[in-house]
């Protein structure tokens, strides 16, 4: 491409579109519109070309020295307007979610030892019956041992502190009807299976007060469930960012290594034969 051709391409494809305006402006002094004008001054401003450059039909200029042309709603202004109204906020939002996703990835890690074998997944699918067909089996390798919550003394605990036993972790709130409905079943499950190899871990949200939670558990004869707490909802939010939680209640079945086996959004009859059969199958090596 010759120098003149390159300059003409630069004018038509890059410069003119960024300083072009929506519509021609009728210059009262000259009585002529800028539409389809050939402008010598603009072409002469480009190096190595003396050719006249035909600008787009909508091109108008501001303080350019071009005869008969003034600017009205310059495309550059429109671009900046759109940028700050739409593009910049979208970029900031994307950056936030990328940061949030990276933070979640540091907590909920991809641990190769957690990757389930296809044969094991097929076996667990056969054990999904009734409402537990809604269980989402962990086909990816989710390690949850780094998730933190407040223990019954107000200290910080991690799921990894309970390694060595299978856990059914249930996030709930006293204001949540399906959460309240499944608490008696979770207590019955803890009575039936709780011990050195299995435990039900209930973690209530930041809205619910300890006094109300304690009274509710006593009323429903569920004092065997722990008073663990998610005071700032960070536990729940990490699950949400990882695509594991869509609301309360959410339950996680975790193996003795801290690897996710399955998750369930919504309430369930955790003391039912279907639940017991699935948990038993999940506990088998």
Backbone as JSON, one array per atom type, in Angstrom:
{
  "sequence": "XXXXXXXXXXXXXXXXXXXXXXXXXXXXXXXXXXXXXXXXXXXXXXXXXXXXXXXXXXXXXXXXXXXXXXXXXXXXXXXXXXXXXXXXXXXXXXXXXXXXXXXXXXXXXXXXXXXXXXXXXXXXXXXXXXXXXXXXXXXXXXXXXXXXXXXXXXXXXXXXXXXXXXXXXXXXXXXXXXXXXXXXXXXXXXXXXXXXXXXXXXXXXXXXXXXXXXXXXXXXXXXXXXXXXXXXXXXXXXXXXXXXXXXXXXXXXXXXXXXXXXXXXXXXXXXXXXXXXXXXXXXXX",
  "N": [[0.86, -1.19, 0.0], [0.55, 2.21, -0.88], [1.99, 5.3, 0.46], [0.15, 7.37, 0.29], [-2.18, 5.88, 0.06], [-2.21, 4.58, 2.51], [-2.53, 6.76, 4.24], [-5.0, 7.72, 3.41], [-6.6, 5.54, 4.1], [-6.22, 5.66, 6.87], [-7.48, 8.07, 7.39], [-10.18, 7.62, 6.57], [-10.92, 5.3, 7.99], [-10.15, 5.43, 10.68], [-9.54, 8.06, 11.82], [-11.63, 9.84, 10.91], [-14.11, 8.51, 11.69], [-13.98, 8.82, 14.49], [-14.17, 11.5, 14.95], [-16.38, 12.2, 13.69], [-19.76, 13.35, 13.29], [-23.32, 13.07, 14.05], [-25.07, 14.29, 12.14], [-25.19, 16.52, 9.31], [-24.25, 19.95, 9.56], [-25.82, 22.99, 9.03], [-24.23, 25.62, 7.96], [-24.67, 28.85, 8.81], [-23.26, 31.01, 7.93], [-22.06, 30.33, 5.5], [-24.08, 29.09, 4.2], [-24.04, 26.56, 3.2], [-24.1, 23.02, 3.31], [-22.13, 20.53, 5.05], [-22.16, 18.11, 3.92], [-20.8, 15.54, 2.0], [-18.59, 17.07, 1.29], [-15.41, 17.79, -0.14], [-12.48, 18.04, 1.48], [-9.77, 20.0, 1.49], [-8.02, 21.03, 3.4], [-7.95, 19.2, 5.54], [-6.94, 16.87, 4.36], [-4.52, 17.85, 3.59], [-3.28, 18.12, 6.0], [-2.32, 15.65, 6.6], [0.63, 13.74, 6.41], [2.72, 13.33, 3.5], [0.78, 13.32, 1.48], [-1.21, 14.76, -0.99], [-3.69, 14.48, -1.77], [-7.2, 15.01, -2.15], [-9.48, 14.36, 0.39], [-12.34, 12.52, 0.82], [-14.69, 12.87, 3.22], [-16.84, 11.12, 5.57], [-20.45, 11.3, 5.09], [-21.66, 12.36, 7.33], [-19.78, 13.87, 8.63], [-18.59, 16.36, 10.71], [-16.83, 19.15, 12.08], [-15.01, 20.52, 14.85], [-13.62, 23.58, 15.59], [-11.74, 23.21, 13.59], [-10.81, 24.58, 11.46], [-11.78, 24.11, 9.0], [-13.61, 25.06, 6.18], [-17.01, 25.96, 6.4], [-17.78, 23.93, 8.15], [-18.83, 22.81, 11.27], [-18.84, 21.4, 14.56], [-21.28, 19.08, 15.81], [-22.6, 17.23, 18.32], [-20.32, 15.31, 18.58], [-18.88, 12.22, 17.6], [-16.9, 11.25, 19.2], [-17.52, 12.33, 21.68], [-19.88, 10.98, 22.11], [-18.91, 8.41, 22.25], [-17.34, 8.54, 24.61], [-19.37, 9.11, 26.4], [-20.93, 6.76, 26.24], [-19.01, 5.02, 27.13], [-18.49, 5.68, 29.85], [-21.01, 5.33, 30.86], [-21.77, 2.7, 30.3], [-19.69, 0.83, 29.46], [-17.44, 1.16, 31.21], [-18.64, 0.68, 33.84], [-19.39, -2.0, 33.37], [-16.92, -3.22, 33.0], [-15.78, -2.82, 35.53], [-17.56, -4.34, 37.05], [-17.09, -6.86, 35.98], [-14.43, -7.15, 36.73], [-14.76, -7.23, 39.48], [-16.2, -9.66, 39.84], [-14.33, -11.42, 38.81], [-12.31, -11.12, 40.68], [-13.72, -11.93, 42.95], [-14.28, -14.55, 42.21], [-11.68, -15.54, 42.07], [-10.95, -15.29, 44.73], [-12.76, -17.08, 45.88], [-11.8, -19.37, 44.71], [-9.42, -19.72, 46.07], [-10.32, -20.56, 48.52], [-12.25, -22.61, 48.13], [-10.91, -25.16, 46.76], [-9.41, -26.7, 43.86], [-8.74, -29.78, 44.15], [-6.86, -32.48, 43.28], [-7.05, -34.97, 44.48], [-9.66, -35.08, 45.18], [-11.12, -35.63, 42.96], [-13.75, -37.43, 41.62], [-14.16, -40.92, 40.79], [-15.43, -42.16, 37.7], [-16.9, -44.57, 37.86], [-17.69, -44.59, 40.52], [-19.37, -42.37, 40.63], [-21.42, -43.27, 38.95], [-22.42, -45.32, 40.54], [-23.4, -43.86, 42.75], [-25.39, -42.37, 41.52], [-27.27, -44.31, 41.01], [-28.24, -44.68, 43.53], [-29.72, -42.47, 44.06], [-32.77, -41.52, 44.96], [-36.26, -40.67, 45.09], [-36.78, -37.45, 46.54], [-34.12, -37.02, 46.6], [-33.1, -37.29, 44.14], [-32.62, -34.81, 43.27], [-30.19, -34.15, 44.28], [-27.04, -32.78, 43.66], [-24.42, -34.22, 42.27], [-20.92, -34.1, 42.89], [-19.06, -33.65, 40.3], [-16.75, -32.4, 39.68], [-13.57, -31.62, 41.22], [-13.94, -30.64, 44.22], [-12.54, -29.23, 47.02], [-13.32, -28.61, 50.31], [-12.29, -28.07, 52.75], [-11.12, -25.71, 53.7], [-13.08, -23.88, 54.3], [-14.49, -21.56, 56.55], [-16.06, -20.95, 59.76], [-17.97, -19.85, 62.61], [-17.45, -21.31, 65.77], [-19.13, -22.89, 68.59], [-18.21, -21.47, 70.73], [-17.62, -19.03, 69.76], [-15.22, -18.86, 68.49], [-12.97, -19.32, 65.65], [-13.46, -21.81, 63.28], [-12.66, -24.52, 61.02], [-13.72, -26.58, 58.29], [-11.86, -28.51, 57.83], [-10.98, -29.11, 60.34], [-12.52, -31.17, 61.17], [-11.82, -33.37, 59.83], [-11.59, -36.8, 58.83], [-14.05, -37.82, 59.35], [-17.22, -38.34, 57.8], [-19.26, -35.63, 56.78], [-22.39, -34.01, 57.04], [-23.17, -31.02, 56.11], [-25.2, -28.34, 56.88], [-26.58, -25.37, 55.93], [-28.55, -22.87, 57.31], [-31.45, -20.89, 58.29], [-33.36, -19.35, 60.88], [-35.58, -17.99, 60.1], [-36.43, -19.16, 57.81], [-38.74, -21.13, 56.22], [-38.5, -23.81, 54.89], [-36.06, -24.51, 55.98], [-36.57, -24.64, 58.75], [-38.37, -26.75, 58.71], [-36.85, -29.02, 58.1], [-35.13, -29.38, 60.23], [-35.89, -31.11, 62.48], [-35.61, -33.62, 61.19], [-32.9, -33.62, 60.55], [-31.85, -33.65, 63.11], [-32.74, -36.16, 63.94], [-31.32, -37.73, 62.16], [-28.71, -37.25, 63.04], [-28.86, -38.43, 65.54], [-29.21, -41.09, 64.76], [-26.99, -41.75, 63.08], [-24.79, -40.31, 63.94], [-21.45, -40.02, 65.19], [-18.12, -41.34, 65.49], [-17.57, -41.58, 62.82], [-19.32, -40.08, 61.36], [-21.15, -36.98, 61.12], [-23.65, -34.51, 61.67], [-23.64, -31.2, 60.73], [-24.91, -28.25, 61.53], [-25.21, -24.94, 60.46], [-26.04, -21.81, 61.28], [-27.39, -18.71, 59.92], [-26.39, -15.16, 59.59], [-28.54, -13.58, 60.26], [-30.17, -14.82, 62.1], [-30.54, -14.98, 65.61], [-28.53, -16.22, 68.34], [-29.92, -16.87, 70.69], [-32.58, -17.23, 69.83], [-32.23, -19.3, 68.01], [-31.27, -21.33, 69.71], [-33.52, -21.66, 71.37], [-35.37, -22.51, 69.47], [-34.27, -24.97, 68.62], [-34.44, -26.38, 71.02], [-37.2, -26.48, 71.35], [-37.92, -28.21, 69.31], [-36.72, -30.53, 69.99], [-34.07, -30.85, 69.2], [-31.55, -30.51, 70.28], [-29.21, -31.85, 69.96], [-27.97, -30.95, 67.73], [-25.36, -28.87, 66.5], [-24.46, -25.48, 67.5], [-23.31, -23.88, 65.39], [-22.12, -21.1, 63.43], [-22.54, -18.68, 60.85], [-21.34, -15.81, 60.72], [-20.85, -13.58, 59.04], [-21.75, -14.36, 56.63], [-19.84, -15.37, 54.93], [-19.12, -18.03, 54.51], [-21.4, -19.05, 53.2], [-21.38, -17.32, 50.96], [-19.01, -17.98, 49.62], [-19.71, -20.53, 48.77], [-21.8, -19.84, 47.07], [-20.49, -18.33, 45.08], [-19.0, -20.33, 43.99], [-20.92, -21.7, 42.69], [-22.47, -23.49, 44.11], [-24.5, -22.89, 45.85], [-27.77, -21.54, 46.05], [-29.49, -20.32, 47.69], [-31.1, -20.55, 50.92], [-32.4, -23.46, 52.57], [-29.12, -24.98, 52.23], [-27.39, -27.94, 51.63], [-24.5, -29.92, 52.19], [-22.77, -32.79, 51.42], [-19.94, -34.2, 52.62], [-16.87, -35.86, 52.31], [-14.53, -37.83, 54.34], [-12.09, -36.71, 53.79], [-12.52, -34.09, 53.27], [-13.57, -33.55, 50.85], [-16.05, -32.62, 48.49], [-18.99, -34.49, 48.1], [-21.69, -34.4, 47.32], [-24.28, -31.94, 46.74], [-27.16, -30.11, 47.86], [-29.77, -27.98, 47.16], [-32.34, -26.58, 48.94], [-34.98, -28.0, 51.03], [-35.14, -31.27, 52.64], [-36.06, -34.69, 53.47], [-34.15, -35.81, 55.69], [-33.94, -37.98, 57.34], [-35.06, -40.09, 56.1], [-35.58, -43.31, 54.47], [-34.49, -43.16, 51.88], [-32.58, -41.13, 52.1], [-30.86, -42.25, 54.04], [-29.93, -44.5, 52.66], [-28.52, -43.33, 50.55], [-26.51, -41.88, 51.91], [-25.18, -43.97, 53.16], [-24.2, -45.34, 50.89], [-22.53, -43.34, 49.9], [-20.6, -43.3, 51.84], [-19.12, -45.53, 51.44], [-16.0, -46.86, 50.36]],
  "CA": [[0.0, 0.0, 0.0], [1.35, 3.44, -0.96], [1.85, 6.21, 1.59], [-1.13, 8.07, 0.13], [-3.25, 4.94, 0.36], [-2.25, 4.37, 3.96], [-3.08, 7.95, 4.88], [-6.42, 7.76, 3.12], [-7.21, 4.52, 4.95], [-6.22, 6.2, 8.23], [-8.49, 9.11, 7.48], [-11.53, 7.1, 6.42], [-11.25, 4.21, 8.88], [-9.8, 5.65, 12.08], [-9.67, 9.44, 12.3], [-12.95, 10.41, 10.63], [-15.19, 7.98, 12.53], [-13.92, 9.26, 15.87], [-14.52, 12.91, 15.08], [-17.59, 12.41, 12.91], [-20.97, 13.63, 14.05], [-24.5, 12.4, 13.53], [-25.76, 14.91, 11.02], [-24.52, 17.72, 8.81], [-24.63, 21.21, 10.17], [-26.05, 24.02, 8.02], [-23.5, 26.8, 8.36], [-25.44, 30.03, 8.42], [-22.42, 31.98, 7.24], [-21.81, 29.93, 4.12], [-25.3, 28.62, 3.58], [-23.81, 25.25, 2.58], [-23.93, 21.9, 4.24], [-20.85, 19.85, 4.95], [-22.37, 16.79, 3.35], [-20.04, 15.15, 0.81], [-17.56, 18.03, 0.92], [-14.03, 17.37, -0.23], [-11.81, 19.02, 2.32], [-8.34, 20.03, 1.21], [-7.24, 21.33, 4.59], [-7.76, 18.0, 6.36], [-6.03, 15.98, 3.65], [-3.21, 18.46, 3.59], [-2.68, 17.97, 7.32], [-1.71, 14.34, 6.67], [1.92, 13.75, 5.72], [2.95, 12.58, 2.26], [-0.37, 13.21, 0.59], [-1.84, 16.0, -1.42], [-5.0, 14.12, -2.31], [-8.4, 15.45, -1.45], [-10.04, 13.22, 1.12], [-13.77, 12.61, 0.99], [-15.08, 12.45, 4.55], [-18.2, 10.57, 5.63], [-21.5, 12.29, 4.88], [-22.07, 12.96, 8.59], [-18.63, 14.43, 9.3], [-18.55, 17.77, 11.07], [-15.63, 19.35, 12.87], [-15.02, 21.6, 15.8], [-12.38, 24.35, 15.6], [-10.8, 22.53, 12.71], [-10.36, 25.47, 10.41], [-12.35, 23.71, 7.72], [-14.66, 25.99, 5.78], [-18.39, 25.5, 6.35], [-18.03, 22.76, 8.98], [-18.76, 22.93, 12.71], [-19.19, 20.12, 15.19], [-22.51, 18.94, 16.58], [-22.62, 15.88, 18.87], [-19.19, 14.56, 18.03], [-18.91, 10.8, 17.94], [-16.0, 11.02, 20.32], [-18.27, 12.6, 22.9], [-20.82, 9.88, 22.28], [-18.14, 7.25, 22.7], [-17.01, 8.72, 26.02], [-20.62, 8.98, 27.15], [-21.28, 5.35, 26.34], [-17.98, 4.33, 27.9], [-18.67, 5.88, 31.28], [-22.33, 4.86, 31.27], [-21.99, 1.27, 30.13], [-18.5, -0.01, 29.34], [-16.65, 1.2, 32.44], [-19.27, -0.11, 34.9], [-19.33, -3.43, 33.05], [-15.55, -3.67, 33.27], [-15.61, -2.88, 36.98], [-18.33, -5.48, 37.53], [-16.37, -8.08, 35.59], [-13.24, -7.24, 37.58], [-15.19, -7.67, 40.81], [-16.52, -11.08, 39.86], [-13.1, -12.16, 38.63], [-11.65, -11.11, 41.99], [-14.5, -12.79, 43.85], [-14.07, -15.93, 41.8], [-10.33, -15.93, 42.47], [-10.96, -15.47, 46.19], [-13.45, -18.34, 46.17], [-10.94, -20.47, 44.29], [-8.42, -19.93, 47.11], [-10.96, -21.23, 49.64], [-12.77, -23.87, 47.59], [-9.82, -25.44, 45.84], [-9.5, -27.84, 42.95], [-7.78, -30.74, 44.66], [-6.94, -33.66, 42.42], [-7.46, -36.14, 45.26], [-11.12, -35.05, 45.33], [-11.8, -35.95, 41.7], [-14.4, -38.75, 41.76], [-14.06, -41.88, 39.7], [-16.71, -42.3, 36.98], [-17.65, -45.72, 38.36], [-18.3, -44.21, 41.79], [-20.48, -41.48, 40.31], [-22.51, -44.1, 38.44], [-22.99, -46.03, 41.68], [-24.17, -42.91, 43.55], [-26.6, -42.01, 40.76], [-28.25, -45.4, 41.2], [-28.78, -44.57, 44.88], [-30.51, -41.25, 44.17], [-34.18, -41.87, 44.84], [-37.16, -39.68, 45.68], [-36.34, -36.06, 46.47], [-32.66, -36.99, 46.51], [-32.69, -37.18, 42.74], [-32.19, -33.43, 43.08], [-28.81, -34.0, 44.72], [-26.06, -32.49, 42.6], [-23.17, -34.92, 42.54], [-19.73, -33.32, 42.59], [-18.28, -34.25, 39.22], [-15.46, -31.73, 39.74], [-12.84, -31.91, 42.47], [-14.1, -29.55, 45.19], [-12.05, -29.43, 48.38], [-14.01, -27.61, 51.11], [-11.72, -28.04, 54.09], [-10.69, -24.37, 54.13], [-14.23, -23.04, 54.64], [-14.47, -21.2, 57.96], [-17.3, -20.55, 60.41], [-17.8, -19.63, 64.05], [-17.88, -22.45, 66.58], [-20.09, -22.59, 69.66], [-17.58, -20.54, 71.67], [-17.31, -17.79, 69.05], [-13.93, -18.94, 67.82], [-12.97, -19.67, 64.22], [-13.23, -23.23, 62.98], [-12.66, -24.89, 59.61], [-14.21, -27.94, 58.04], [-10.72, -29.42, 57.93], [-10.82, -29.52, 61.74], [-13.36, -32.35, 61.38], [-11.4, -34.41, 58.88], [-11.62, -38.13, 59.4], [-15.42, -38.29, 59.38], [-18.13, -37.77, 56.8], [-20.06, -34.53, 57.31], [-23.52, -33.41, 56.35], [-23.18, -29.62, 56.51], [-26.48, -27.73, 56.51], [-26.69, -23.93, 56.19], [-29.97, -22.63, 57.51], [-31.84, -19.7, 59.03], [-34.59, -19.59, 61.64], [-36.66, -17.3, 59.39], [-36.61, -19.87, 56.54], [-39.65, -22.26, 56.45], [-37.97, -25.16, 54.61], [-34.97, -24.78, 56.94], [-37.19, -25.06, 60.0], [-39.06, -28.03, 58.53], [-35.95, -30.17, 58.05], [-34.32, -29.48, 61.44], [-36.15, -32.36, 63.22], [-35.04, -34.76, 60.48], [-31.45, -33.57, 60.72], [-31.56, -34.1, 64.48], [-32.94, -37.61, 63.97], [-30.19, -38.33, 61.44], [-27.56, -37.2, 63.93], [-29.07, -39.47, 66.57], [-29.1, -42.41, 64.16], [-25.69, -42.04, 62.46], [-23.71, -39.5, 64.51], [-20.42, -40.75, 65.91], [-16.75, -41.06, 65.07], [-17.45, -41.63, 61.36], [-20.32, -39.23, 60.69], [-21.73, -35.92, 61.95], [-24.46, -33.46, 61.06], [-23.16, -29.87, 61.15], [-25.84, -27.18, 61.16], [-24.58, -23.62, 60.58], [-27.11, -20.83, 61.06], [-26.93, -17.51, 59.22], [-26.13, -13.98, 60.41], [-29.8, -12.94, 60.65], [-30.74, -15.52, 63.25], [-29.81, -14.79, 66.86], [-28.23, -17.47, 69.02], [-30.98, -17.18, 71.66], [-33.73, -17.76, 69.11], [-31.85, -20.6, 67.46], [-31.22, -22.27, 70.82], [-34.9, -21.93, 71.79], [-36.02, -23.29, 68.41], [-33.76, -26.34, 68.67], [-35.0, -27.02, 72.22], [-38.62, -26.72, 71.1], [-38.08, -29.33, 68.37], [-35.93, -31.64, 70.51], [-32.92, -30.95, 68.31], [-30.39, -29.97, 70.98], [-28.0, -32.57, 69.57], [-27.36, -30.24, 66.6], [-24.45, -27.85, 67.01], [-24.78, -24.07, 67.3], [-22.3, -23.23, 64.56], [-22.65, -19.81, 62.99], [-21.89, -18.01, 59.72], [-21.69, -14.46, 61.15], [-20.78, -12.59, 57.97], [-22.21, -15.07, 55.43], [-18.72, -15.68, 54.04], [-19.22, -19.45, 54.17], [-22.44, -19.16, 52.17], [-21.01, -16.59, 49.75], [-18.03, -18.78, 48.89], [-20.46, -21.58, 48.08], [-22.56, -19.22, 45.99], [-19.57, -17.99, 43.99], [-18.57, -21.58, 43.37], [-22.08, -22.3, 42.02], [-23.0, -24.58, 44.92], [-25.62, -22.43, 46.68], [-28.69, -20.58, 45.42], [-30.37, -19.85, 48.74], [-31.15, -21.42, 52.1], [-31.22, -24.17, 53.07], [-28.24, -25.71, 51.32], [-26.73, -29.04, 52.34], [-23.29, -30.44, 51.55], [-22.27, -34.06, 51.93], [-18.5, -34.08, 52.46], [-16.23, -37.09, 52.79], [-13.59, -37.7, 55.46], [-10.92, -35.93, 53.37], [-12.93, -32.71, 53.02], [-13.99, -33.44, 49.45], [-17.5, -32.6, 48.29], [-19.61, -35.63, 47.44], [-22.92, -33.94, 46.67], [-24.92, -30.77, 47.36], [-28.6, -30.03, 47.65], [-30.42, -26.71, 47.48], [-33.72, -26.84, 49.33], [-35.16, -28.92, 52.14], [-35.28, -32.7, 52.34], [-36.31, -35.58, 54.61], [-32.84, -36.39, 55.86], [-34.0, -39.22, 58.11], [-35.85, -41.03, 55.32], [-34.81, -44.44, 53.95], [-33.73, -42.75, 50.7], [-31.4, -40.39, 52.56], [-29.94, -43.16, 54.71], [-29.32, -45.36, 51.65], [-27.53, -42.56, 49.8], [-25.37, -41.59, 52.79], [-24.44, -45.23, 53.32], [-23.47, -45.59, 49.65], [-21.47, -42.34, 49.78], [-19.55, -43.6, 52.8], [-18.35, -46.7, 51.03], [-14.82, -46.48, 49.58]],
  "C": [[0.89, 1.24, 0.0], [1.1, 4.3, 0.28], [0.52, 6.96, 1.51], [-2.29, 7.16, 0.47], [-3.37, 4.69, 1.85], [-2.88, 5.55, 4.67], [-4.58, 8.07, 4.63], [-7.18, 6.74, 3.95], [-7.3, 5.01, 6.39], [-7.32, 7.23, 8.4], [-9.9, 8.53, 7.51], [-11.9, 6.13, 7.55], [-11.04, 4.52, 10.36], [-10.09, 7.06, 12.53], [-11.1, 9.94, 12.14], [-14.05, 9.83, 11.5], [-15.17, 8.49, 13.96], [-14.21, 10.74, 16.04], [-15.76, 13.23, 14.26], [-18.78, 12.64, 13.81], [-22.17, 13.0, 13.36], [-25.04, 13.01, 12.25], [-25.04, 16.16, 10.56], [-25.09, 18.98, 9.46], [-24.72, 22.28, 9.1], [-25.39, 25.31, 8.5], [-24.23, 28.04, 7.87], [-24.59, 31.02, 7.63], [-22.25, 31.6, 5.77], [-23.05, 29.46, 3.41], [-25.14, 27.27, 2.93], [-23.66, 24.19, 3.67], [-22.59, 21.22, 4.01], [-20.96, 18.51, 4.24], [-21.58, 16.62, 2.05], [-19.03, 16.21, 0.37], [-16.22, 17.33, 0.79], [-13.19, 18.45, 0.45], [-10.31, 18.95, 2.08], [-7.51, 20.19, 2.48], [-6.94, 20.07, 5.4], [-6.78, 17.05, 5.69], [-4.62, 16.54, 3.67], [-2.51, 18.34, 4.92], [-1.99, 16.61, 7.48], [-0.4, 14.35, 5.91], [1.89, 12.93, 4.44], [1.71, 12.39, 1.41], [-0.88, 14.6, 0.24], [-3.23, 15.74, -1.95], [-6.11, 14.73, -1.48], [-9.06, 14.22, -0.83], [-11.52, 13.45, 1.33], [-14.16, 12.02, 2.34], [-16.48, 11.87, 4.53], [-19.25, 11.67, 5.54], [-21.87, 13.01, 6.17], [-20.95, 13.75, 9.26], [-18.76, 15.93, 9.5], [-17.39, 17.96, 12.03], [-15.75, 20.57, 13.75], [-13.65, 22.26, 15.85], [-11.33, 23.7, 14.72], [-10.22, 23.44, 11.65], [-10.91, 25.1, 9.06], [-13.53, 24.61, 7.4], [-16.01, 25.29, 5.79], [-18.7, 24.31, 7.24], [-17.83, 23.09, 10.45], [-19.22, 21.61, 13.32], [-20.53, 20.18, 15.89], [-22.61, 17.48, 17.01], [-21.53, 15.0, 18.27], [-19.23, 13.11, 18.5], [-17.98, 10.48, 19.1], [-16.71, 11.26, 21.65], [-19.27, 11.48, 23.18], [-20.1, 8.63, 22.79], [-17.81, 7.36, 24.19], [-18.24, 8.58, 26.89], [-21.0, 7.52, 27.35], [-20.28, 4.59, 27.22], [-18.25, 4.46, 29.39], [-20.03, 5.39, 31.76], [-22.45, 3.35, 31.26], [-20.7, 0.45, 30.22], [-17.71, -0.04, 30.64], [-17.32, 0.46, 33.59], [-19.22, -1.62, 34.64], [-17.95, -4.0, 33.33], [-15.3, -3.8, 34.76], [-16.34, -4.08, 37.56], [-17.63, -6.79, 37.2], [-15.13, -8.27, 36.45], [-13.61, -7.73, 38.97], [-15.45, -9.16, 40.85], [-15.29, -11.94, 39.61], [-12.34, -12.24, 39.95], [-12.38, -12.03, 42.96], [-14.31, -14.25, 43.51], [-12.69, -16.42, 42.2], [-10.26, -16.16, 43.97], [-11.65, -16.78, 46.56], [-12.57, -19.53, 45.81], [-9.85, -20.75, 45.33], [-9.0, -20.68, 48.3], [-11.47, -22.61, 49.21], [-11.83, -24.29, 46.46], [-10.1, -26.67, 44.99], [-8.39, -28.82, 43.34], [-7.94, -32.05, 43.9], [-7.38, -34.9, 43.19], [-8.97, -36.21, 45.44], [-11.85, -35.44, 44.06], [-12.41, -37.33, 41.76], [-14.18, -39.64, 40.54], [-15.42, -42.02, 39.01], [-17.56, -43.47, 37.49], [-18.36, -45.38, 39.67], [-19.5, -43.29, 41.57], [-21.68, -42.27, 39.8], [-23.2, -44.85, 39.59], [-23.86, -45.1, 42.53], [-25.44, -42.49, 42.83], [-27.67, -43.08, 40.93], [-28.91, -45.33, 42.57], [-29.63, -43.31, 45.08], [-31.98, -41.58, 43.91], [-35.01, -40.79, 45.53], [-36.65, -38.27, 45.5], [-34.84, -35.97, 46.28], [-32.16, -37.17, 45.08], [-32.23, -35.76, 42.42], [-30.79, -33.17, 43.6], [-27.9, -33.76, 43.51], [-24.75, -33.16, 42.97], [-21.98, -34.06, 42.1], [-18.91, -34.05, 41.53], [-16.91, -33.6, 39.1], [-14.84, -31.96, 41.11], [-12.89, -30.7, 43.39], [-13.55, -29.97, 46.54], [-12.59, -28.29, 49.24], [-13.4, -27.43, 52.5], [-11.34, -26.68, 54.61], [-11.85, -23.45, 54.51], [-14.3, -22.83, 56.16], [-15.85, -20.79, 58.45], [-17.0, -20.34, 61.88], [-18.29, -20.83, 64.82], [-18.77, -21.99, 67.74], [-19.53, -21.64, 70.71], [-17.24, -19.2, 71.03], [-15.97, -17.77, 68.38], [-14.09, -19.33, 66.36], [-12.64, -21.14, 64.05], [-13.25, -23.42, 61.47], [-13.22, -26.3, 59.46], [-13.07, -28.95, 58.15], [-10.48, -29.87, 59.37], [-11.59, -30.8, 62.04], [-13.01, -33.46, 60.4], [-11.34, -35.76, 59.59], [-13.03, -38.7, 59.52], [-16.23, -37.64, 58.27], [-19.01, -36.74, 57.48], [-21.26, -34.25, 56.41], [-23.64, -31.98, 56.88], [-24.46, -28.99, 55.99], [-26.46, -26.27, 56.91], [-28.16, -23.56, 56.24], [-30.17, -21.31, 58.23], [-33.18, -19.94, 59.7], [-35.81, -18.95, 60.97], [-37.13, -18.09, 58.17], [-37.5, -21.1, 56.76], [-39.09, -23.62, 56.08], [-36.79, -25.52, 55.51], [-35.54, -25.32, 58.24], [-37.8, -26.46, 59.89], [-38.1, -29.21, 58.58], [-35.07, -30.33, 59.3], [-34.62, -30.74, 62.24], [-35.56, -33.59, 62.53], [-33.52, -34.79, 60.58], [-31.04, -34.04, 62.11], [-31.72, -35.62, 64.59], [-31.8, -38.33, 63.25], [-28.93, -38.33, 62.3], [-27.67, -38.25, 65.03], [-28.8, -40.85, 66.0], [-27.67, -42.73, 63.72], [-24.52, -41.31, 63.12], [-22.74, -40.31, 65.34], [-19.05, -40.41, 65.36], [-16.59, -41.02, 63.55], [-18.39, -40.69, 60.63], [-20.83, -38.18, 61.67], [-22.56, -34.99, 61.09], [-23.98, -32.13, 61.63], [-24.14, -28.82, 60.64], [-25.17, -25.84, 61.45], [-25.66, -22.58, 60.27], [-26.54, -19.5, 60.56], [-26.82, -16.32, 60.17], [-27.42, -13.31, 60.9], [-30.33, -13.54, 61.95], [-29.88, -15.29, 64.5], [-29.61, -16.13, 67.56], [-29.34, -17.86, 69.99], [-32.19, -17.79, 70.97], [-33.44, -19.14, 68.52], [-31.85, -21.66, 68.56], [-32.63, -22.66, 71.27], [-35.62, -22.79, 70.76], [-35.56, -24.75, 68.46], [-34.33, -27.08, 69.88], [-36.46, -27.37, 72.0], [-38.84, -27.95, 70.24], [-37.19, -30.51, 68.75], [-34.73, -31.92, 69.6], [-31.66, -30.37, 68.95], [-29.1, -30.7, 70.63], [-27.33, -31.95, 68.34], [-26.5, -29.1, 67.12], [-24.93, -26.43, 66.7], [-23.65, -23.37, 66.55], [-22.96, -22.07, 63.8], [-21.84, -19.3, 61.8], [-22.13, -16.5, 59.87], [-21.68, -13.41, 60.04], [-21.19, -13.18, 56.62], [-21.07, -15.4, 54.45], [-18.74, -17.14, 53.6], [-20.22, -19.63, 53.02], [-22.0, -18.5, 50.86], [-19.93, -17.32, 48.95], [-18.72, -19.9, 48.13], [-21.22, -21.01, 46.89], [-21.66, -18.88, 44.81], [-19.06, -19.22, 43.27], [-19.71, -22.3, 42.66], [-22.73, -23.42, 42.8], [-24.21, -24.18, 45.75], [-26.44, -21.41, 45.93], [-29.64, -19.98, 46.44], [-30.3, -20.79, 49.92], [-32.46, -22.22, 52.09], [-30.38, -24.75, 51.93], [-27.47, -26.73, 52.14], [-25.58, -29.58, 51.51], [-22.92, -31.75, 52.21], [-20.79, -34.12, 51.58], [-17.84, -35.33, 53.03], [-15.18, -36.79, 53.85], [-12.35, -36.9, 55.1], [-11.25, -34.46, 53.19], [-13.38, -32.47, 51.6], [-15.52, -33.48, 49.35], [-17.96, -33.84, 47.55], [-20.83, -35.18, 46.66], [-23.45, -32.72, 47.42], [-26.39, -30.77, 47.0], [-29.09, -28.66, 48.07], [-31.89, -26.99, 47.75], [-33.79, -27.89, 50.44], [-35.34, -30.36, 51.69], [-35.57, -33.47, 53.63], [-35.03, -36.37, 54.85], [-32.83, -37.66, 56.71], [-34.8, -40.3, 57.38], [-34.98, -42.21, 54.87], [-33.96, -44.06, 52.73], [-32.46, -42.0, 51.09], [-30.38, -41.33, 53.19], [-29.22, -44.06, 53.7], [-28.24, -44.6, 50.88], [-26.3, -42.28, 50.66], [-24.52, -42.84, 53.0], [-23.61, -45.53, 52.08], [-22.31, -44.61, 49.5], [-20.32, -42.62, 50.73], [-18.71, -44.79, 52.45], [-17.17, -46.27, 50.17], [-14.97, -46.87, 48.11]]
}
